[in-house]
Amino acid sequence: MKESKFARITLVLLIILLSLDIGSRLFFGPSGVSAKQRVQYKVISLMGLNAVTDYEKLLNDMADKGWELDQVVYKITTRQLEWVTFRKPS
């Protein structure tokens, strides 16, 4: 009987604490999110590029337009570059 009462009290206490935690996050948290700057992303497929010079030309062209290299995805099974991601702060 005492174990059941203890379990009930513990469960009620945990539910109250969880409710307080969720309520404080909903009602007292910051109301908005602000970013320092806007960022654009561009994804380009590399399936048509066969030579290293084509890849180098792509990187140079995008750098001339103000884009920065962000990520390159390499597919292990085919041992080829899949796509490249560029970012540009606005």
Rosetta blueprint (number, residue, H / E / L):
1 M L
2 K H
3 E H
4 S H
5 K H
6 F H
7 A H
8 R H
9 I H
10 T H
11 L H
12 V H
13 L H
14 L H
15 I H
16 I H
17 L H
18 L H
19 S H
20 L H
21 D H
22 I H
23 G H
24 S H
25 R H
26 L H
27 F H
28 F H
29 G L
30 P L
31 S L
32 G L
33 V L
34 S L
35 A L
36 K L
37 Q L
38 R L
39 V E
40 Q E
41 Y E
42 K E
43 V E
44 I E
45 S E
46 L L
47 M L
48 G L
49 L L
50 N L
51 A L
52 V H
53 T H
54 D H
55 Y H
56 E H
57 K H
58 L H
59 L H
60 N H
61 D H
62 M H
63 A H
64 D H
65 K L
66 G L
67 W L
68 E E
69 L E
70 D E
71 Q E
72 V E
73 V E
74 Y E
75 K E
76 I L
77 T L
78 T L
79 R L
80 Q E
81 L E
82 E E
83 W E
84 V E
85 T E
86 F E
87 R E
88 K E
89 P E
90 S L
